[in-house]
Amino acid sequence: MPYEADITIIGAGVVGLAIAAEVASENRRVFVLEKNESFGLETSSRNSQVIHSGIYYPQGSLKAKTCVEGKAILYELCRKHNLNHRRMGKLIVAVDNKEIEQVEGLLDKGKRNGVDDLRILTGREVRGLEPHVTAVAALFSPSTGIIDAYALMRYFIARLKDKGGSIVYRSKVVDIDREGNGYKVSVEDNREGFHFNTTVLVNSAGLNSDKVAQLAGIDVVQAGYKLHYCKGQYFRINQDKSKPVQRLIYPVPMLAGAGLGIHTTPTFDGVMLLGPNSHYVQSLDYSVDEQLKGAFYDSVIKFLPFIKYDDLEPEMAGIRPTLQGPSEGLRDFEIRDEWERGLPGLIDLIGIESPGVTSSPAIARYVSGLVDEALRN
């Protein structure tokens, strides 16, 4: 029986779309399956849209490598294709002398990861850049910025379609069977459902990637693929109070947990976001708890003394698919062809969280190499 697809990608988030755009070509039948009615409706559109520099991640990790590489690719894409972005820089601020050591540690970690534009600022230098920010010192990352993630995803879709690839929406994968030299994929849609065969299957299903791996027969607990949902909520500051701060302002990161701390993010429409916070949940709930307003205010007043309690309004929430549970150490991305588990050509991407947007084009290149190898074998 002839295969209906050469390569199928499950998930039309920013990473899945980047992969699809990278692996597609005129002589390959490439499809993207997305269970929602459009692209990027989950983690990809519910985040700070930051182009990270690669400071926080362990040396040699996929997170560090793909973040540093992805940042360079993104800025080139933005320049070449006129994608909306701002390269405004970021300050990780120490609000007392005890935090200076952490800032210095981040400088060392960033340098080891190949981030070569970092420098420590004194409190006076911080005030010179951001007069309304309180800090005794800060790590300055001039190459950090923000990007319109929606525009980036539209670019990847256009590139995919130009190469002859397709996206099928409202199509939920409900079964995966190894069949011949590929996979039989069963899909539930708005009609009767359908199934087809594909040579290579890329699992980029984000929040559901562990479930998709399980459909293919992988014991996700034994494999270390069981995901935890980490929710982050955001508040916004009105435009008048947003104007005094021109850059991203971050606290030193928490010593344990999944987040980087409540930080400021300027948006393209002139509003400043505060967030995200970080806490684990059992289900996908995107509501914002207004009772957290006080906790957000207390977090940022340390370095943004001009903010008033009544300036905060609830904005949005996002959920990250993390491999680390509460109080566990940071886990790296899991990206692998599952041939060792007897499933060659099944490429799993598990735990693709921050810095997923930044890393997306570099992840796509990495996965493209795995795809090429799978098609040769």
QUIHUWO-V178180 format. One record per residue. N is the residue number from 1. OMEGA is omega in whole degrees, -180 to 180 (NA if undefined). Layout:
BEGIN
N_OMEGA / N_OMEGA
END
This chain:
BEGIN
1_-179 / 2_178 / 3_178 / 4_179 / 5_172 / 6_-177 / 7_175 / 8_177 / 9_176 / 10_178 / 11_180 / 12_167 / 13_-175 / 14_-179 / 15_178 / 16_180 / 17_177 / 18_179 / 19_-179 / 20_179 / 21_-177 / 22_-173 / 23_-177 / 24_172 / 25_-175 / 26_-178 / 27_176 / 28_174 / 29_-174 / 30_179 / 31_172 / 32_176 / 33_180 / 34_-177 / 35_180 / 36_-176 / 37_177 / 38_-176 / 39_169 / 40_-175 / 41_-176 / 42_-173 / 43_-175 / 44_-178 / 45_-178 / 46_-179 / 47_-176 / 48_-179 / 49_-178 / 50_167 / 51_-176 / 52_-178 / 53_-180 / 54_-175 / 55_-161 / 56_-163 / 57_-178 / 58_180 / 59_179 / 60_-180 / 61_175 / 62_178 / 63_-180 / 64_-176 / 65_-177 / 66_178 / 67_-179 / 68_179 / 69_-178 / 70_178 / 71_-179 / 72_180 / 73_-178 / 74_-179 / 75_177 / 76_176 / 77_-180 / 78_180 / 79_-173 / 80_-173 / 81_175 / 82_176 / 83_-176 / 84_180 / 85_175 / 86_179 / 87_-171 / 88_-179 / 89_-176 / 90_174 / 91_170 / 92_-166 / 93_169 / 94_-177 / 95_174 / 96_-175 / 97_-180 / 98_-178 / 99_-179 / 100_-180 / 101_178 / 102_178 / 103_179 / 104_177 / 105_177 / 106_176 / 107_-180 / 108_-179 / 109_179 / 110_179 / 111_179 / 112_179 / 113_178 / 114_176 / 115_-168 / 116_-177 / 117_-177 / 118_172 / 119_178 / 120_176 / 121_171 / 122_176 / 123_179 / 124_179 / 125_176 / 126_180 / 127_177 / 128_178 / 129_-176 / 130_-175 / 131_-175 / 132_-180 / 133_178 / 134_178 / 135_174 / 136_176 / 137_178 / 138_168 / 139_-177 / 140_177 / 141_-174 / 142_-176 / 143_174 / 144_-180 / 145_176 / 146_180 / 147_174 / 148_-175 / 149_178 / 150_178 / 151_178 / 152_179 / 153_176 / 154_177 / 155_180 / 156_179 / 157_179 / 158_179 / 159_177 / 160_-177 / 161_177 / 162_180 / 163_176 / 164_179 / 165_-176 / 166_173 / 167_176 / 168_-179 / 169_-180 / 170_-177 / 171_-177 / 172_177 / 173_-177 / 174_178 / 175_177 / 176_180 / 177_172 / 178_-177 / 179_-178 / 180_178 / 181_-179 / 182_-174 / 183_170 / 184_-176 / 185_178 / 186_-172 / 187_175 / 188_179 / 189_-177 / 190_-178 / 191_-176 / 192_-173 / 193_-178 / 194_174 / 195_180 / 196_180 / 197_178 / 198_179 / 199_180 / 200_180 / 201_-179 / 202_180 / 203_176 / 204_-171 / 205_171 / 206_-177 / 207_-179 / 208_-175 / 209_177 / 210_179 / 211_178 / 212_177 / 213_179 / 214_178 / 215_-180 / 216_176 / 217_-180 / 218_172 / 219_-170 / 220_177 / 221_179 / 222_-179 / 223_-176 / 224_-176 / 225_-177 / 226_-177 / 227_171 / 228_179 / 229_179 / 230_-175 / 231_175 / 232_-179 / 233_-177 / 234_166 / 235_178 / 236_175 / 237_-178 / 238_-172 / 239_-179 / 240_180 / 241_179 / 242_-173 / 243_-176 / 244_-176 / 245_-175 / 246_-174 / 247_171 / 248_179 / 249_-179 / 250_167 / 251_170 / 252_-175 / 253_176 / 254_-178 / 255_178 / 256_180 / 257_-170 / 258_-173 / 259_178 / 260_-179 / 261_-180 / 262_-177 / 263_178 / 264_174 / 265_172 / 266_178 / 267_-178 / 268_180 / 269_172 / 270_178 / 271_177 / 272_176 / 273_171 / 274_179 / 275_-5 / 276_164 / 277_-175 / 278_172 / 279_-174 / 280_-179 / 281_-179 / 282_-177 / 283_-178 / 284_-179 / 285_-174 / 286_177 / 287_177 / 288_-180 / 289_-177 / 290_179 / 291_177 / 292_-177 / 293_-179 / 294_180 / 295_177 / 296_180 / 297_-179 / 298_-179 / 299_-172 / 300_-178 / 301_180 / 302_-179 / 303_175 / 304_-171 / 305_-178 / 306_-179 / 307_175 / 308_-177 / 309_-176 / 310_177 / 311_-175 / 312_175 / 313_180 / 314_-177 / 315_-176 / 316_175 / 317_174 / 318_180 / 319_-177 / 320_177 / 321_-175 / 322_174 / 323_178 / 324_176 / 325_180 / 326_177 / 327_176 / 328_179 / 329_-178 / 330_175 / 331_179 / 332_169 / 333_169 / 334_178 / 335_-176 / 336_166 / 337_-171 / 338_-179 / 339_179 / 340_177 / 341_179 / 342_-178 / 343_-180 / 344_-180 / 345_170 / 346_-178 / 347_-178 / 348_170 / 349_-174 / 350_177 / 351_179 / 352_180 / 353_175 / 354_9 / 355_-172 / 356_180 / 357_179 / 358_-175 / 359_-167 / 360_-179 / 361_178 / 362_174 / 363_-180 / 364_178 / 365_179 / 366_-180 / 367_178 / 368_176 / 369_177 / 370_179 / 371_-180 / 372_180 / 373_180 / 374_-179 / 375_179 / 376_-175 / 377_NA
END
